[in-house]
């Protein structure tokens, strides 16, 4: 029986582990894939406090080292479900079950990809999923933004302020983002919008990406765009399916929770979710950055510690 089980070893989960261990709670982190989460895909991070520049992998390594130095245990396993009641939760995995008094869900979300050949190879080397994170590296260069929703339009506005040119490639005949953003982009001379088109493949010279090939969604006619970088903004996919019967998910699959990192119940009055907390990109929030993930980690860990201390008070 652990005091706290943390599901996910990204910045939110690892920060939660550090705070929980400093409060002398026993902690198990369960991760199914990549220790460090999505930040490991960023070759250079310049917006994390305390570092002028650091690679995502190095930042993740430091977080893992700190959590383990504090005494957190780590298991590589896939969580398939969560059951039990407050103070006696069972985290079900592919190989076994683990017991905990409290659970912090920090599964994060993954960027929706285009599914192109060599797409993963060029992540961080021409392909990015975060203009806030990587836009500064393309100052004075030509870029493409893939998508037509709010996220894509916000990225395009930001990039147009520093890039030589921005081409928005949208698969529909119209942009779905806010009218205000559309007007801003339509007025910018260095922004071009291509409708009813999809990205077919990446154009590269060896290890260097130099453009993309797009195809008209109606005719299939192909054309080549010479760009230095491509920002993919077609949405994110949270990984909360194992918990959908325990806690409430919104229409996009994110855990519905407030800034206190406390999820809402799947069915109010029927499911006891006391002792369950959500942290990081897996929950509903307006800003998804590594700094807000670590903030969630601290908030959820302290809330979990208070919950466990209240259980001890009840026993007394």
MARBA-560065 format. One record per residue (C-alpha): residue number from 1; residue in one letter; x, y, z. Coordinates in nm, 2 decimals, m for minus. Example, Ala and Ser with C-alpha at 12.3 -4.5 7.8 and 13.67 -1.06 7.14 Angstrom:
2
[rec 1 "A" [1.23 m0.45 0.78]]
[rec 2 "S" [1.37 m0.11 0.71]]
This chain:
316
[rec 1 "X" [0.00 0.00 0.00]]
[rec 2 "X" [0.16 0.33 m0.12]]
[rec 3 "X" [0.05 0.66 0.01]]
[rec 4 "X" [0.04 0.80 m0.34]]
[rec 5 "X" [0.05 0.65 m0.68]]
[rec 6 "X" [0.13 0.89 m0.96]]
[rec 7 "X" [0.02 0.78 m1.31]]
[rec 8 "X" [0.25 0.94 m1.56]]
[rec 9 "X" [0.62 1.05 m1.55]]
[rec 10 "X" [0.61 1.38 m1.73]]
[rec 11 "X" [0.69 1.72 m1.56]]
[rec 12 "X" [0.36 1.72 m1.37]]
[rec 13 "X" [0.40 1.36 m1.23]]
[rec 14 "X" [0.76 1.40 m1.15]]
[rec 15 "X" [0.71 1.73 m0.97]]
[rec 16 "X" [0.42 1.57 m0.77]]
[rec 17 "X" [0.66 1.29 m0.67]]
[rec 18 "X" [0.92 1.54 m0.55]]
[rec 19 "X" [0.67 1.73 m0.34]]
[rec 20 "X" [0.50 1.42 m0.20]]
[rec 21 "X" [0.84 1.26 m0.10]]
[rec 22 "X" [0.95 1.58 0.07]]
[rec 23 "X" [0.63 1.55 0.28]]
[rec 24 "X" [0.75 1.19 0.37]]
[rec 25 "X" [0.48 1.01 0.18]]
[rec 26 "X" [0.56 0.68 0.00]]
[rec 27 "X" [0.53 0.73 m0.37]]
[rec 28 "X" [0.51 0.51 m0.68]]
[rec 29 "X" [0.53 0.65 m1.03]]
[rec 30 "X" [0.39 0.44 m1.31]]
[rec 31 "X" [0.48 0.53 m1.67]]
[rec 32 "X" [0.40 0.33 m1.98]]
[rec 33 "X" [0.62 0.49 m2.23]]
[rec 34 "X" [0.86 0.79 m2.21]]
[rec 35 "X" [1.00 0.92 m1.88]]
[rec 36 "X" [0.98 1.30 m1.91]]
[rec 37 "X" [0.67 1.32 m2.13]]
[rec 38 "X" [0.63 1.54 m2.44]]
[rec 39 "X" [0.90 1.78 m2.33]]
[rec 40 "X" [1.16 1.53 m2.44]]
[rec 41 "X" [1.07 1.61 m2.80]]
[rec 42 "X" [1.19 1.97 m2.76]]
[rec 43 "X" [1.56 2.00 m2.86]]
[rec 44 "X" [1.59 2.34 m2.69]]
[rec 45 "X" [1.38 2.48 m2.40]]
[rec 46 "X" [1.42 2.86 m2.33]]
[rec 47 "X" [1.11 2.94 m2.13]]
[rec 48 "X" [1.17 2.72 m1.82]]
[rec 49 "X" [1.27 2.93 m1.51]]
[rec 50 "X" [1.63 2.89 m1.40]]
[rec 51 "X" [1.77 2.78 m1.74]]
[rec 52 "X" [1.87 3.02 m2.03]]
[rec 53 "X" [1.85 2.71 m2.25]]
[rec 54 "X" [1.82 2.34 m2.19]]
[rec 55 "X" [1.72 2.04 m2.40]]
[rec 56 "X" [1.39 1.87 m2.32]]
[rec 57 "X" [1.57 1.55 m2.26]]
[rec 58 "X" [1.81 1.71 m2.01]]
[rec 59 "X" [1.53 1.88 m1.82]]
[rec 60 "X" [1.35 1.55 m1.80]]
[rec 61 "X" [1.66 1.37 m1.68]]
[rec 62 "X" [1.70 1.63 m1.40]]
[rec 63 "X" [1.34 1.59 m1.29]]
[rec 64 "X" [1.37 1.21 m1.29]]
[rec 65 "X" [1.70 1.22 m1.10]]
[rec 66 "X" [1.55 1.46 m0.84]]
[rec 67 "X" [1.24 1.24 m0.79]]
[rec 68 "X" [1.44 0.92 m0.74]]
[rec 69 "X" [1.69 1.10 m0.52]]
[rec 70 "X" [1.40 1.19 m0.29]]
[rec 71 "X" [1.30 0.83 m0.27]]
[rec 72 "X" [1.02 0.79 m0.53]]
[rec 73 "X" [0.98 0.44 m0.69]]
[rec 74 "X" [0.92 0.40 m1.06]]
[rec 75 "X" [0.76 0.12 m1.25]]
[rec 76 "X" [0.73 0.08 m1.63]]
[rec 77 "X" [0.38 m0.05 m1.68]]
[rec 78 "X" [0.05 0.04 m1.86]]
[rec 79 "X" [m0.24 0.14 m1.64]]
[rec 80 "X" [m0.56 m0.01 m1.76]]
[rec 81 "X" [m0.81 0.10 m1.50]]
[rec 82 "X" [m0.87 0.25 m1.15]]
[rec 83 "X" [m1.11 0.12 m0.89]]
[rec 84 "X" [m1.17 0.12 m0.52]]
[rec 85 "X" [m1.27 0.40 m0.27]]
[rec 86 "X" [m1.10 0.69 m0.10]]
[rec 87 "X" [m0.80 0.56 0.10]]
[rec 88 "X" [m0.80 0.22 m0.07]]
[rec 89 "X" [m0.76 0.26 m0.45]]
[rec 90 "X" [m0.65 m0.01 m0.68]]
[rec 91 "X" [m0.45 0.09 m0.99]]
[rec 92 "X" [m0.48 m0.19 m1.24]]
[rec 93 "X" [m0.19 m0.24 m1.48]]
[rec 94 "X" [m0.10 m0.49 m1.75]]
[rec 95 "X" [0.12 m0.70 m1.53]]
[rec 96 "X" [m0.02 m0.65 m1.18]]
[rec 97 "X" [m0.23 m0.43 m0.94]]
[rec 98 "X" [m0.10 m0.16 m0.71]]
[rec 99 "X" [m0.26 m0.02 m0.40]]
[rec 100 "X" [m0.27 0.34 m0.28]]
[rec 101 "X" [m0.44 0.58 m0.04]]
[rec 102 "X" [m0.45 0.86 m0.31]]
[rec 103 "X" [m0.39 0.87 m0.68]]
[rec 104 "X" [m0.26 1.15 m0.90]]
[rec 105 "X" [m0.34 1.12 m1.27]]
[rec 106 "X" [m0.08 1.29 m1.48]]
[rec 107 "X" [m0.10 1.11 m1.80]]
[rec 108 "X" [m0.06 1.42 m2.02]]
[rec 109 "X" [m0.17 1.43 m2.38]]
[rec 110 "X" [0.00 1.37 m2.71]]
[rec 111 "X" [0.00 1.59 m3.01]]
[rec 112 "X" [m0.22 1.47 m3.29]]
[rec 113 "X" [0.02 1.40 m3.58]]
[rec 114 "X" [m0.02 1.40 m3.96]]
[rec 115 "X" [0.08 1.04 m3.99]]
[rec 116 "X" [0.35 1.12 m4.26]]
[rec 117 "X" [0.65 0.92 m4.34]]
[rec 118 "X" [0.95 1.05 m4.15]]
[rec 119 "X" [0.73 1.28 m3.94]]
[rec 120 "X" [0.88 1.16 m3.62]]
[rec 121 "X" [1.23 1.18 m3.76]]
[rec 122 "X" [1.20 1.56 m3.82]]
[rec 123 "X" [1.04 1.65 m3.48]]
[rec 124 "X" [1.26 1.92 m3.34]]
[rec 125 "X" [1.45 1.94 m3.67]]
[rec 126 "X" [1.19 2.12 m3.89]]
[rec 127 "X" [0.86 1.99 m3.74]]
[rec 128 "X" [0.71 2.14 m3.42]]
[rec 129 "X" [0.38 2.11 m3.24]]
[rec 130 "X" [0.43 2.42 m3.02]]
[rec 131 "X" [0.48 2.77 m3.16]]
[rec 132 "X" [0.52 2.91 m2.81]]
[rec 133 "X" [0.80 2.67 m2.74]]
[rec 134 "X" [0.98 2.67 m3.08]]
[rec 135 "X" [0.87 2.98 m3.27]]
[rec 136 "X" [1.17 3.19 m3.18]]
[rec 137 "X" [1.40 2.94 m3.36]]
[rec 138 "X" [1.23 3.04 m3.69]]
[rec 139 "X" [1.28 3.41 m3.67]]
[rec 140 "X" [1.32 3.55 m4.03]]
[rec 141 "X" [1.24 3.21 m4.18]]
[rec 142 "X" [0.95 3.06 m4.39]]
[rec 143 "X" [0.71 2.84 m4.20]]
[rec 144 "X" [0.39 2.65 m4.26]]
[rec 145 "X" [0.11 2.61 m4.00]]
[rec 146 "X" [m0.11 2.31 m4.05]]
[rec 147 "X" [m0.47 2.35 m3.92]]
[rec 148 "X" [m0.75 2.60 m3.92]]
[rec 149 "X" [m0.88 2.60 m3.56]]
[rec 150 "X" [m0.80 2.85 m3.28]]
[rec 151 "X" [m0.47 2.68 m3.19]]
[rec 152 "X" [m0.35 2.70 m3.54]]
[rec 153 "X" [m0.46 3.06 m3.59]]
[rec 154 "X" [m0.30 3.17 m3.26]]
[rec 155 "X" [0.02 3.00 m3.37]]
[rec 156 "X" [0.01 3.17 m3.71]]
[rec 157 "X" [m0.05 3.51 m3.55]]
[rec 158 "X" [0.25 3.46 m3.32]]
[rec 159 "X" [0.48 3.33 m3.60]]
[rec 160 "X" [0.38 3.61 m3.84]]
[rec 161 "X" [0.53 3.87 m3.60]]
[rec 162 "X" [0.88 3.73 m3.65]]
[rec 163 "X" [0.89 3.50 m3.95]]
[rec 164 "X" [0.95 3.61 m4.31]]
[rec 165 "X" [0.64 3.43 m4.42]]
[rec 166 "X" [0.36 3.20 m4.28]]
[rec 167 "X" [0.15 2.97 m4.49]]
[rec 168 "X" [m0.16 2.82 m4.33]]
[rec 169 "X" [m0.27 2.49 m4.48]]
[rec 170 "X" [m0.63 2.40 m4.40]]
[rec 171 "X" [m0.81 2.09 m4.51]]
[rec 172 "X" [m1.15 2.26 m4.52]]
[rec 173 "X" [m1.28 2.54 m4.74]]
[rec 174 "X" [m1.28 2.78 m4.44]]
[rec 175 "X" [m1.10 2.85 m4.11]]
[rec 176 "X" [m1.28 2.73 m3.80]]
[rec 177 "X" [m1.11 2.96 m3.56]]
[rec 178 "X" [m1.24 3.28 m3.41]]
[rec 179 "X" [m1.34 3.56 m3.65]]
[rec 180 "X" [m1.10 3.80 m3.47]]
[rec 181 "X" [m0.80 3.58 m3.54]]
[rec 182 "X" [m0.91 3.53 m3.90]]
[rec 183 "X" [m0.92 3.91 m3.95]]
[rec 184 "X" [m0.58 3.96 m3.81]]
[rec 185 "X" [m0.43 3.70 m4.04]]
[rec 186 "X" [m0.61 3.82 m4.35]]
[rec 187 "X" [m0.46 4.17 m4.29]]
[rec 188 "X" [m0.10 4.05 m4.26]]
[rec 189 "X" [0.10 4.07 m4.58]]
[rec 190 "X" [0.33 3.79 m4.49]]
[rec 191 "X" [0.05 3.54 m4.43]]
[rec 192 "X" [m0.10 3.32 m4.70]]
[rec 193 "X" [m0.39 3.08 m4.64]]
[rec 194 "X" [m0.44 2.77 m4.86]]
[rec 195 "X" [m0.78 2.61 m4.83]]
[rec 196 "X" [m0.90 2.26 m4.91]]
[rec 197 "X" [m0.55 2.11 m4.90]]
[rec 198 "X" [m0.37 1.84 m4.70]]
[rec 199 "X" [0.00 1.76 m4.64]]
[rec 200 "X" [0.11 1.46 m4.84]]
[rec 201 "X" [0.48 1.43 m4.76]]
[rec 202 "X" [0.79 1.60 m4.63]]
[rec 203 "X" [1.06 1.72 m4.87]]
[rec 204 "X" [1.41 1.68 m4.74]]
[rec 205 "X" [1.77 1.68 m4.85]]
[rec 206 "X" [1.92 1.41 m4.64]]
[rec 207 "X" [1.87 1.51 m4.27]]
[rec 208 "X" [1.75 1.86 m4.35]]
[rec 209 "X" [1.38 1.94 m4.41]]
[rec 210 "X" [1.33 2.19 m4.69]]
[rec 211 "X" [0.96 2.18 m4.76]]
[rec 212 "X" [0.63 1.99 m4.78]]
[rec 213 "X" [0.41 1.86 m5.06]]
[rec 214 "X" [0.04 1.95 m5.04]]
[rec 215 "X" [m0.25 1.82 m5.23]]
[rec 216 "X" [m0.58 1.98 m5.33]]
[rec 217 "X" [m0.85 1.79 m5.13]]
[rec 218 "X" [m1.09 1.81 m5.43]]
[rec 219 "X" [m0.87 1.74 m5.73]]
[rec 220 "X" [m0.57 1.57 m5.58]]
[rec 221 "X" [m0.33 1.81 m5.76]]
[rec 222 "X" [0.00 1.84 m5.58]]
[rec 223 "X" [0.23 2.13 m5.53]]
[rec 224 "X" [0.55 2.19 m5.33]]
[rec 225 "X" [0.59 2.45 m5.06]]
[rec 226 "X" [0.95 2.55 m4.97]]
[rec 227 "X" [0.95 2.62 m4.59]]
[rec 228 "X" [1.21 2.60 m4.32]]
[rec 229 "X" [0.97 2.46 m4.06]]
[rec 230 "X" [0.62 2.32 m4.02]]
[rec 231 "X" [0.40 2.38 m3.71]]
[rec 232 "X" [0.13 2.11 m3.68]]
[rec 233 "X" [m0.17 2.24 m3.48]]
[rec 234 "X" [m0.45 1.99 m3.54]]
[rec 235 "X" [m0.53 1.91 m3.18]]
[rec 236 "X" [m0.41 1.70 m2.89]]
[rec 237 "X" [m0.52 1.36 m2.77]]
[rec 238 "X" [m0.54 1.31 m2.39]]
[rec 239 "X" [m0.49 0.96 m2.26]]
[rec 240 "X" [m0.76 0.93 m2.00]]
[rec 241 "X" [m0.96 0.63 m2.13]]
[rec 242 "X" [m0.88 0.40 m1.83]]
[rec 243 "X" [m1.05 0.65 m1.59]]
[rec 244 "X" [m1.36 0.75 m1.79]]
[rec 245 "X" [m1.59 0.55 m1.55]]
[rec 246 "X" [m1.44 0.70 m1.24]]
[rec 247 "X" [m1.40 1.07 m1.32]]
[rec 248 "X" [m1.58 1.30 m1.56]]
[rec 249 "X" [m1.42 1.37 m1.90]]
[rec 250 "X" [m1.52 1.65 m2.13]]
[rec 251 "X" [m1.61 1.60 m2.50]]
[rec 252 "X" [m1.25 1.60 m2.60]]
[rec 253 "X" [m1.14 1.35 m2.34]]
[rec 254 "X" [m0.98 1.58 m2.08]]
[rec 255 "X" [m1.04 1.54 m1.71]]
[rec 256 "X" [m1.28 1.81 m1.59]]
[rec 257 "X" [m1.11 1.97 m1.29]]
[rec 258 "X" [m1.04 2.31 m1.15]]
[rec 259 "X" [m0.72 2.48 m1.05]]
[rec 260 "X" [m0.72 2.28 m0.72]]
[rec 261 "X" [m0.65 1.97 m0.95]]
[rec 262 "X" [m0.96 1.79 m0.81]]
[rec 263 "X" [m1.16 1.60 m1.08]]
[rec 264 "X" [m1.53 1.60 m1.10]]
[rec 265 "X" [m1.71 1.28 m1.05]]
[rec 266 "X" [m1.82 1.07 m1.34]]
[rec 267 "X" [m2.17 1.05 m1.19]]
[rec 268 "X" [m2.22 1.30 m0.91]]
[rec 269 "X" [m2.33 1.12 m0.60]]
[rec 270 "X" [m2.25 0.77 m0.73]]
[rec 271 "X" [m1.87 0.76 m0.76]]
[rec 272 "X" [m1.65 0.86 m0.47]]
[rec 273 "X" [m1.35 1.04 m0.61]]
[rec 274 "X" [m1.20 1.17 m0.29]]
[rec 275 "X" [m0.83 1.11 m0.30]]
[rec 276 "X" [m0.80 1.13 m0.68]]
[rec 277 "X" [m0.63 1.43 m0.83]]
[rec 278 "X" [m0.54 1.54 m1.19]]
[rec 279 "X" [m0.23 1.73 m1.29]]
[rec 280 "X" [m0.08 1.86 m1.61]]
[rec 281 "X" [m0.20 1.84 m1.97]]
[rec 282 "X" [m0.45 1.56 m1.91]]
[rec 283 "X" [m0.69 1.80 m1.74]]
[rec 284 "X" [m0.90 2.09 m1.86]]
[rec 285 "X" [m0.70 2.41 m1.85]]
[rec 286 "X" [m0.63 2.72 m2.07]]
[rec 287 "X" [m0.25 2.70 m2.08]]
[rec 288 "X" [m0.05 2.38 m2.15]]
[rec 289 "X" [0.32 2.45 m2.09]]
[rec 290 "X" [0.59 2.27 m1.89]]
[rec 291 "X" [0.57 2.54 m1.62]]
[rec 292 "X" [0.19 2.50 m1.57]]
[rec 293 "X" [0.24 2.12 m1.56]]
[rec 294 "X" [0.50 2.15 m1.28]]
[rec 295 "X" [0.27 2.39 m1.10]]
[rec 296 "X" [m0.01 2.13 m1.12]]
[rec 297 "X" [0.23 1.87 m0.99]]
[rec 298 "X" [0.30 2.08 m0.68]]
[rec 299 "X" [m0.07 2.16 m0.63]]
[rec 300 "X" [m0.19 1.80 m0.67]]
[rec 301 "X" [0.08 1.66 m0.44]]
[rec 302 "X" [0.01 1.90 m0.16]]
[rec 303 "X" [m0.37 1.83 m0.20]]
[rec 304 "X" [m0.30 1.45 m0.19]]
[rec 305 "X" [m0.09 1.49 0.12]]
[rec 306 "X" [m0.36 1.69 0.30]]
[rec 307 "X" [m0.61 1.42 0.20]]
[rec 308 "X" [m0.39 1.14 0.35]]
[rec 309 "X" [m0.33 1.34 0.67]]
[rec 310 "X" [m0.71 1.38 0.70]]
[rec 311 "X" [m0.75 1.00 0.68]]
[rec 312 "X" [m0.51 0.96 0.96]]
[rec 313 "X" [m0.70 1.22 1.16]]
[rec 314 "X" [m1.02 1.02 1.10]]
[rec 315 "X" [m0.86 0.71 1.23]]
[rec 316 "X" [m0.75 0.88 1.55]]
